[in-house]
Amino acid sequence: MRFEWKCVMETKDVPTSCNQYLYSGNEGALLEVIKEQVKAGNVESLTSVLCSEQYKDILVTLGLELLTVITSLAVPLDTPILQFIKSVVEVGSPKELLLGLLEQFETCHTIWECLKLLEPTQTVLSRLASIAVLGSSLYSVSGIIHRRYCQLTIASCVSHDDCQSNAAMACSNMDECNNETVCSYDDIVVVADKIVSFVHPFVDTQIHHNCDRDHVSHWTPAQQGCVCLLLMLLGPPLMDCDVRLSPQLFTAVQAVMQHISRTHCGCVRLLEWRDNRSQHSMMDERVTLPLQGIAVYAHMILVEGISGDYLPSVISPHHLLNISIDHIISLLSRSSEVGTLKATALLNTLLHSVATSSMIAGFLDCYEHQKLARLLCDVMATCYHESVRKECVASFPYYMAVFTPRAKYHLYQGILRKGTSHSGVTGFIIQLIKNDVRAALQDGHDTSNPFTAPQLSTIFKLVFTMPQGEQTDLLKESDHIMAALNFLRYLLLRDKRTDDKTGVWSCLPQIEEDFVSPLNGCLRESRTFYSHKLTETQEGKSWGDCPEVNIEIPGHADSLPPLSAEEEIKMLTLARHQLDMVHSVLVRLQEIIDNSN
């Protein structure tokens, strides 16, 4: 009884002030009393009074003011406040309350706080008469939620290496990460279910407003808002995990994909969006869709087969590949293993439908093809994950195979001119060029084929070169040099001097000057240096005064543990053997040249 009496005494001024407001319209006095009650911590008793039926008119007229006062002073959004917000949004001015709720969204620091406001926001939006306001409001909500959603990181998808490079993480160690940003599959399922439930009534509205959707050339604002929220769910952190590992998560993703289909925005139009975003006929230039979400959407449809029936049955494989290149690049740029493997899976799926040598050089007007080719080469060399590197190595030849010889010629030129970040990748490219030259020679001497003379001379200048002349590090560039030597040896053996179909004999003096001669000089110096170093180390070991060798890794502050004398001797022996192998090929090459003379 004492507790009940205390509550009555604490709230006695609220009913009085409410009655005075209804009689005289004294808004200031009422709001002042409410502020005092909130500051005193009497939120539950206060909201119970305001939500009673007899004061419903106050919620209608002062809904925004009450919402602003109570939510600004009472933190966090607990049950009494949420109940009050739900009562206000049912009777107050929807436009005014919408502004108040959007301001409240901005104050939310986590996705979990945002989710609490979805239900009252849905109520307000459902009461709006304007479809345009509905669309812009949905888009505003999606932008706020997207920023909070991207802060999440699925714990099972994060390694110590990924944690350091992931922009969503605020620290460099998994044990120090904020608990509000690291989540589980179940947490993502909760977020997806909440947002799908929030969007669902508006998606249904679009079904009725777009019955004749085949003749609709513009996306409505409501469509834009709905699809933006749904695509957001497919982006980070979801794009960095395998949804099939969790049945609940897979079911949630299926629901998201189905709702995207029901917005009638069009599968192909979504995939084309990045190319068409500058066209005002496509959508409002101020609207930005989550590009990473579209990339995962493409993977789900084309690779996983989710909502695959929404893809047109008649569509050019070349066009589908072209409009998906941006999304492959987006996935391939991820630091996570799963995200990048999605890129290679999407690329391989698309390549299966494209005929060999069917994409002409005109397709290279699409800059993304050149960008993808270079990115694949970069990932081969620099990705931390071995599985990703192997997939890129396996996918690259199939990707190049869909282009005509002239298109491949331009792609190879672009890659070699730009340079690769690893000698092994350069050697790999040279091997592919060698295969294309072999195919050209087997087809006969077709001067229109760029892998024959005279066009091949440009490739020769890029292949047969020493990056730093006689100062080149032969061990670092050994893969490139060995591939170039084997390529030159093949050309000289396969193409007779009298035929010179490839133009190698015409270019041979220049090749000797730019490549063979500097290589000979560099090889002599390197072999002398390593032989001397090996002898010195062996003698130092016998006397017991061999210095320790420290190895530093670029980009890492800490060096590897120092090599022992035995390990250094082994390393130097391997280096000398590598140089001996280069020398043997070079000697054989010189014999072929001398014999031809």
C-alpha positions in Angstrom: 0.0 0.0 0.0 2.9 2.4 0.7 4.3 1.8 -2.8 0.9 2.5 -4.4 0.5 5.7 -2.4 3.9 6.9 -3.4 3.1 6.4 -7.1 -0.1 8.4 -6.7 1.6 11.2 -4.9 4.4 11.4 -7.5 1.9 11.5 -10.4 -0.7 13.8 -8.8 0.5 16.8 -10.8 0.3 15.0 -14.2 -3.5 14.4 -14.3 -4.0 17.9 -12.9 -1.8 19.4 -15.6 -3.4 17.3 -18.3 -6.9 18.5 -17.2 -5.7 22.1 -17.1 -4.3 21.8 -20.6 -7.5 20.3 -21.9 -9.4 23.3 -20.3 -7.0 26.2 -21.0 -4.5 24.9 -23.6 -1.5 25.7 -21.3 1.0 23.6 -23.2 4.1 24.9 -21.5 3.0 24.0 -18.0 2.1 20.5 -19.0 5.5 19.9 -20.7 7.3 21.3 -17.7 5.6 18.9 -15.4 6.3 16.0 -17.7 10.0 16.9 -17.8 10.2 16.9 -14.0 8.5 13.5 -13.8 10.9 12.0 -16.4 14.0 13.5 -14.6 12.6 12.0 -11.3 12.5 8.6 -12.9 8.8 8.2 -12.9 8.6 7.2 -16.6 6.4 4.2 -16.1 3.7 5.9 -14.0 3.9 9.0 -16.3 3.3 7.1 -19.5 0.5 5.0 -18.0 -1.4 8.3 -17.2 -0.7 9.8 -20.7 -1.8 6.7 -22.5 -5.1 6.5 -20.7 -8.3 6.9 -22.8 -9.3 10.2 -21.2 -6.1 12.0 -22.3 -6.1 10.7 -25.9 -6.7 14.2 -27.2 -3.4 15.3 -25.7 -1.6 12.6 -27.6 -3.3 13.8 -30.8 -2.3 17.5 -30.4 1.0 17.2 -28.6 2.2 13.9 -29.9 5.5 15.2 -31.4 6.3 17.4 -28.3 5.7 14.6 -25.9 7.7 12.2 -28.0 10.6 14.6 -28.1 10.6 15.4 -24.4 10.3 11.9 -23.1 12.7 10.2 -25.5 15.4 13.0 -25.1 15.4 12.6 -21.3 14.7 8.9 -20.8 17.5 6.6 -21.9 17.4 3.8 -22.9 14.3 2.9 -24.9 12.8 0.5 -22.3 9.3 -1.1 -22.3 7.3 1.9 -20.8 8.8 4.4 -23.3 8.2 2.0 -26.3 4.6 1.5 -25.1 4.1 5.2 -24.9 5.6 5.7 -28.4 3.3 3.0 -29.8 0.3 4.8 -28.2 1.3 8.2 -29.6 1.9 7.0 -33.2 -1.5 5.4 -33.4 -3.4 8.8 -32.9 -0.9 11.6 -33.5 -0.1 13.5 -36.7 1.8 10.9 -38.8 4.0 13.5 -40.6 5.0 15.2 -37.4 5.7 11.9 -35.6 7.6 10.6 -38.5 10.1 13.5 -38.2 10.4 12.7 -34.5 11.0 9.1 -35.1 13.7 9.8 -37.7 15.4 12.1 -35.2 15.2 9.2 -32.7 16.8 6.8 -35.3 19.7 9.2 -35.6 20.4 9.0 -31.9 20.6 5.2 -32.0 24.1 3.9 -31.5 23.5 0.2 -32.5 21.3 -1.8 -34.8 19.5 -3.2 -31.8 18.2 0.2 -30.7 17.1 0.9 -34.3 15.1 -2.4 -34.3 13.0 -1.2 -31.4 11.7 1.7 -33.4 10.7 -0.3 -36.4 7.2 -1.2 -35.2 6.1 2.4 -34.3 7.7 3.7 -37.5 5.7 1.1 -39.5 2.5 2.3 -37.9 3.3 5.9 -38.8 4.2 5.1 -42.4 1.1 3.0 -42.8 -1.0 6.1 -41.9 0.7 8.3 -44.5 -1.5 9.2 -47.4 1.4 10.2 -49.7 3.3 7.4 -51.5 6.1 9.8 -52.2 6.6 10.6 -48.5 6.4 6.9 -47.7 9.2 6.2 -50.2 11.6 8.9 -49.1 10.9 8.0 -45.4 11.7 4.3 -46.1 14.9 5.4 -47.8 15.9 7.6 -44.9 15.3 4.8 -42.4 17.3 2.4 -44.6 20.3 4.7 -44.7 20.4 5.0 -40.9 19.9 1.2 -40.3 22.5 0.5 -43.0 25.2 2.4 -41.2 24.4 0.5 -37.9 24.1 -2.9 -39.7 27.5 -2.5 -41.4 29.1 -2.2 -37.9 28.2 -5.8 -37.2 30.7 -8.6 -37.8 29.8 -12.3 -37.6 32.2 -13.8 -35.1 32.7 -17.1 -37.0 33.7 -15.2 -40.1 36.5 -13.2 -38.5 40.0 -14.4 -38.1 42.8 -12.4 -36.4 44.1 -11.3 -39.8 40.7 -10.3 -41.1 39.9 -8.4 -37.9 42.8 -6.0 -38.5 41.7 -5.2 -42.0 38.0 -5.1 -41.6 36.7 -1.5 -41.5 33.8 -2.5 -39.4 36.0 -3.5 -36.5 37.2 -0.8 -34.1 40.1 -2.9 -32.7 42.8 -5.3 -33.9 42.2 -8.2 -31.7 39.1 -10.4 -31.5 39.2 -10.5 -27.7 39.0 -6.7 -27.5 36.2 -6.2 -30.0 33.0 -4.5 -28.9 30.4 -7.1 -28.0 27.8 -4.9 -29.8 29.6 -5.3 -33.1 30.4 -9.0 -33.0 27.4 -11.1 -33.5 26.3 -14.6 -34.4 24.3 -16.1 -37.2 21.2 -16.0 -34.9 21.6 -12.3 -34.4 21.6 -11.7 -38.2 18.5 -13.9 -38.5 16.8 -11.6 -35.9 17.8 -8.5 -37.8 16.6 -9.9 -41.1 13.3 -11.1 -39.6 12.6 -7.7 -38.0 13.4 -5.7 -41.2 11.5 -8.1 -43.5 8.5 -7.8 -41.1 8.8 -4.0 -41.2 9.0 -3.9 -45.0 6.3 -6.6 -45.7 3.2 -4.4 -45.7 4.8 -1.8 -48.0 6.0 -4.5 -50.4 2.4 -5.8 -50.5 1.3 -2.2 -51.3 3.6 -2.2 -54.3 1.8 -5.4 -55.6 -1.4 -3.4 -55.8 0.1 -0.2 -57.1 2.1 -1.9 -59.8 -0.3 -4.5 -61.2 0.7 -3.4 -64.7 4.3 -3.4 -63.8 5.5 -4.6 -67.2 4.7 -1.1 -68.5 6.2 0.8 -65.6 9.4 2.6 -66.8 10.2 4.2 -63.4 10.7 2.9 -59.9 8.3 4.5 -57.5 9.8 6.1 -54.3 8.3 3.3 -52.2 9.9 0.7 -54.4 13.2 2.4 -54.0 12.9 2.5 -50.2 11.7 -1.1 -49.9 14.4 -2.6 -52.1 17.1 -0.5 -50.5 16.3 -1.9 -47.1 16.2 -5.5 -48.3 19.4 -5.2 -50.3 21.1 -3.8 -47.3 20.5 -7.1 -45.5 22.5 -8.9 -48.1 25.5 -6.8 -47.7 28.1 -6.9 -44.9 28.3 -8.7 -42.7 26.1 -11.3 -44.5 28.2 -11.2 -47.6 31.2 -12.6 -45.7 29.5 -15.8 -44.5 28.2 -19.0 -46.1 24.5 -18.8 -45.5 24.1 -22.6 -46.1 26.0 -23.3 -42.8 22.9 -22.1 -40.9 19.5 -23.4 -41.9 17.8 -20.5 -40.1 20.0 -17.9 -41.8 19.4 -19.6 -45.2 15.6 -19.4 -44.6 15.9 -15.7 -43.7 17.9 -15.0 -46.8 15.2 -16.7 -48.9 12.6 -14.5 -47.4 14.6 -11.4 -48.2 15.1 -12.6 -51.8 11.4 -13.3 -52.2 10.5 -9.8 -50.9 12.9 -8.2 -53.3 11.2 -10.1 -56.1 7.8 -8.9 -54.9 8.9 -5.3 -55.1 8.9 -5.7 -58.9 12.0 -3.7 -59.3 13.2 -6.3 -61.9 16.2 -8.6 -61.5 18.0 -7.4 -64.6 17.3 -3.7 -63.7 18.9 -4.3 -60.3 21.9 -5.9 -61.8 22.2 -3.1 -64.3 21.8 -0.4 -61.7 25.4 0.6 -61.4 25.7 1.2 -65.1 22.4 3.1 -65.2 22.5 5.1 -62.0 23.3 8.3 -63.9 20.2 7.9 -66.0 17.3 9.8 -64.4 14.8 7.5 -66.1 16.1 4.7 -63.9 15.7 6.3 -60.5 16.2 9.4 -58.5 19.8 10.5 -58.8 19.9 11.2 -55.0 19.1 7.6 -54.2 22.0 5.1 -53.8 21.4 1.4 -53.5 23.7 -0.8 -51.5 26.1 -2.0 -54.2 27.5 -4.8 -52.1 24.0 -6.0 -51.4 23.3 -6.1 -55.2 26.5 -8.1 -55.6 25.3 -10.8 -53.1 21.8 -10.6 -54.7 23.5 -11.6 -58.0 25.4 -14.4 -56.3 22.2 -15.7 -54.7 20.3 -15.8 -58.0 22.9 -17.0 -60.4 25.0 -19.3 -58.1 22.7 -20.4 -55.2 19.6 -20.4 -57.4 17.5 -18.6 -54.8 14.6 -16.8 -56.6 16.3 -17.9 -59.8 12.9 -18.1 -61.6 12.7 -14.3 -61.4 15.6 -14.1 -63.9 14.3 -13.8 -67.5 14.5 -17.1 -69.3 15.8 -15.3 -72.5 18.8 -13.2 -71.8 22.1 -12.8 -73.6 24.9 -14.6 -71.7 27.3 -11.8 -72.8 25.0 -9.1 -71.4 24.5 -11.0 -68.2 28.3 -11.2 -67.8 28.8 -7.6 -68.6 26.2 -6.3 -66.1 27.6 -8.7 -63.4 31.3 -7.6 -63.7 30.9 -4.8 -61.3 29.4 -7.1 -58.7 32.2 -9.7 -59.2 34.7 -6.9 -58.6 32.8 -5.8 -55.5 32.9 -9.3 -54.0 36.5 -10.0 -55.1 37.6 -6.8 -53.3 36.5 -8.2 -49.9 39.2 -9.3 -47.4 37.3 -12.3 -46.2 37.7 -15.8 -47.7 34.0 -16.5 -48.2 33.4 -13.1 -49.8 36.1 -13.5 -52.4 35.1 -17.1 -53.1 31.6 -15.9 -53.9 33.2 -13.7 -56.6 35.0 -16.6 -58.3 31.9 -18.8 -58.0 29.8 -16.1 -59.6 32.4 -15.6 -62.4 32.7 -19.3 -63.1 28.9 -19.7 -63.3 28.5 -16.9 -65.8 31.5 -18.1 -67.9 29.8 -21.5 -68.3 27.1 -19.9 -70.5 29.5 -17.9 -72.7 30.9 -19.5 -75.8 34.7 -19.6 -76.3 36.1 -16.7 -78.3 32.7 -15.0 -78.5 33.4 -11.7 -76.8 34.9 -9.3 -79.3 37.3 -6.5 -78.5 34.3 -4.1 -78.5 33.3 -5.5 -75.1 36.5 -4.0 -73.7 34.9 -0.6 -74.1 33.5 -1.7 -70.8 36.4 -0.7 -68.6 35.3 -3.2 -65.9 36.6 -6.1 -67.9 40.2 -4.7 -67.8 39.7 -3.9 -64.2 38.6 -7.4 -63.4 41.5 -9.0 -65.2 44.0 -6.9 -63.3 42.2 -7.6 -60.0 42.3 -11.3 -60.5 46.0 -11.0 -61.0 46.4 -9.0 -57.9 44.4 -11.4 -55.8 46.5 -14.3 -57.1 49.6 -12.7 -55.7 48.4 -10.9 -52.5 45.4 -12.7 -51.0 46.1 -14.2 -47.6 43.8 -17.2 -48.3 45.3 -20.0 -50.4 41.9 -21.3 -51.5 41.1 -17.9 -53.0 44.5 -17.7 -54.8 44.0 -21.1 -56.3 40.4 -20.3 -57.4 41.6 -17.1 -59.2 44.4 -19.0 -60.9 41.9 -21.6 -62.1 39.3 -19.1 -63.2 41.6 -16.7 -65.1 42.2 -18.9 -68.1 38.5 -19.6 -68.5 37.8 -15.9 -68.3 40.4 -15.1 -71.0 39.1 -17.9 -73.2 35.7 -16.3 -73.8 37.4 -13.4 -75.6 38.5 -13.3 -79.2 42.2 -13.3 -79.9 42.2 -9.5 -80.5 40.4 -8.9 -77.2 42.8 -11.2 -75.3 45.7 -9.4 -76.9 44.5 -6.0 -75.5 43.9 -7.5 -72.1 47.4 -9.0 -72.0 48.9 -5.7 -73.1 47.0 -3.9 -70.3 48.1 -6.3 -67.6 51.8 -6.4 -68.7 52.0 -2.6 -69.1 50.5 -2.0 -65.7 52.7 -4.7 -64.2 51.8 -7.4 -61.7 52.7 -7.5 -58.0 54.4 -10.9 -58.2 56.8 -12.5 -60.7 54.9 -15.8 -60.6 51.7 -14.0 -61.9 53.7 -12.5 -64.7 55.1 -15.9 -65.6 51.6 -17.3 -65.5 50.4 -14.6 -68.0 53.4 -15.3 -70.3 52.5 -19.0 -70.3 48.9 -18.1 -71.4 50.3 -15.9 -74.2 52.5 -18.8 -75.3 49.4 -21.0 -75.5 47.6 -18.4 -77.7 50.7 -18.2 -79.9 50.7 -22.0 -80.3 47.0 -21.9 -81.2 47.6 -19.2 -83.8 50.5 -21.1 -85.4 48.3 -24.3 -85.6 45.6 -22.4 -87.4 48.1 -21.2 -90.1 49.6 -17.8 -90.7 46.6 -15.5 -90.4 47.9 -11.9 -90.4 44.7 -10.7 -88.8 45.5 -12.8 -85.7 47.3 -10.5 -83.2 49.3 -13.5 -81.9 51.3 -13.6 -85.1 53.6 -11.1 -86.9 53.6 -8.1 -86.9 51.3 -7.4 -83.9 53.2 -9.8 -81.6 56.2 -7.5 -81.6 54.4 -5.2 -79.1 54.0 -8.2 -76.7 57.6 -9.1 -77.1 58.7 -5.7 -75.8 56.6 -6.3 -72.6 57.6 -9.9 -72.1 61.3 -9.9 -72.9 62.5 -7.2 -70.5 64.6 -7.0 -67.3 62.7 -4.8 -64.8 65.8 -3.1 -63.4 68.3 -4.1 -66.1 71.5 -5.7 -64.8 70.5 -4.7 -61.3 67.4 -7.0 -61.4 67.0 -9.4 -58.5 67.0 -12.7 -60.4 65.6 -14.7 -57.5 62.7 -12.3 -57.0 62.0 -12.2 -60.8 62.9 -15.9 -61.5 59.3 -17.0 -62.4 59.0 -14.1 -64.9 62.5 -14.7 -66.4 62.1 -18.5 -66.7 58.7 -18.2 -68.4 60.1 -15.6 -70.8 63.1 -17.8 -71.6 60.9 -20.9 -72.2 58.6 -18.7 -74.4 61.6 -17.5 -76.4 63.0 -21.0 -76.7 59.6 -22.3 -77.9 59.3 -19.5 -80.5 62.8 -20.1 -81.9 62.3 -23.9 -82.2 58.7 -23.7 -83.5 59.0 -20.8 -85.9 61.7 -21.2 -88.6 63.8 -18.3 -89.5 62.6 -18.6 -93.1 59.0 -18.4 -92.1 59.1 -16.0 -89.2 55.3 -16.2 -88.7 55.6 -14.7 -85.2 58.2 -12.1 -86.1 60.5 -13.4 -83.4 63.5 -13.6 -85.8 62.9 -10.0 -86.9 62.8 -8.9 -83.3 65.6 -11.1 -82.1 68.4 -8.3 -82.2 66.2 -6.1 -80.0 65.4 -9.0 -77.7 69.1 -9.8 -77.3 69.8 -6.2 -76.5 66.9 -5.6 -74.1 66.7 -9.0 -72.4 69.4 -11.6 -73.2 72.4 -9.4 -72.8 71.3 -7.8 -69.5 70.3 -11.2 -68.2 73.8 -12.6 -69.0 75.5 -9.8 -67.1 73.1 -10.0 -64.1 73.4 -13.8 -64.0 77.2 -13.6 -63.8 77.1 -11.2 -60.9 74.4 -13.1 -59.1 76.1 -16.4 -59.4 79.4 -15.0 -58.2 77.8 -13.3 -55.3 75.8 -16.3 -54.0 78.8 -18.7 -54.5 81.0 -16.3 -52.5 78.3 -15.9 -49.8 77.8 -19.7 -49.6 81.5 -20.3 -49.2 81.8 -17.6 -46.6 78.8 -19.0 -44.6 80.2 -22.5 -44.7 83.6 -21.3 -43.5 81.9 -19.2 -40.8 80.0 -22.3 -39.6 83.1 -24.3 -39.3 84.7 -21.6 -37.1 81.5 -21.0 -35.2 81.3 -17.2 -35.8 78.6 -17.2 -38.5 76.3 -14.1 -38.0 72.6 -14.5 -37.7 70.4 -13.6 -40.6 67.1 -11.8 -39.9 64.3 -11.8 -42.4 61.8 -9.0 -42.5 58.4 -9.2 -44.1 57.1 -6.1 -45.9 54.1 -4.6 -44.1 54.9 -6.4 -40.8 56.7 -4.7 -37.9 58.1 -8.0 -36.5 60.7 -9.9 -38.4 60.9 -13.7 -38.6 63.2 -15.5 -36.1 66.8 -15.4 -37.3 68.1 -18.2 -39.5 70.5 -20.7 -38.2 73.8 -21.4 -40.1 72.4 -24.6 -41.5 69.2 -22.9 -42.7 71.2 -20.1 -44.3 73.4 -22.6 -46.1 70.3 -24.4 -47.4 68.8 -21.2 -48.6 71.9 -20.1 -50.4 72.3 -23.5 -52.0 68.7 -23.3 -53.3 69.4 -19.8 -54.7 72.5 -21.0 -56.5 70.6 -24.0 -58.0 67.9 -21.6 -59.2 70.5 -19.4 -60.9 72.1 -22.5 -62.4 68.8 -23.5 -63.9 68.4 -20.0 -65.5 71.9 -20.3 -66.9 71.3 -23.7 -68.4 68.2 -22.5 -70.3 70.1 -19.4 -71.4 73.0 -21.5 -72.7 70.5 -23.7 -74.6 68.9 -20.7 -76.1 72.2 -19.3 -77.3 72.9 -22.7 -79.0 69.6 -22.5 -80.9 70.4 -18.9 -82.1 74.0 -19.9 -83.1 72.8 -23.0 -84.9 70.2 -21.0 -86.9 72.9 -18.8 -88.1 
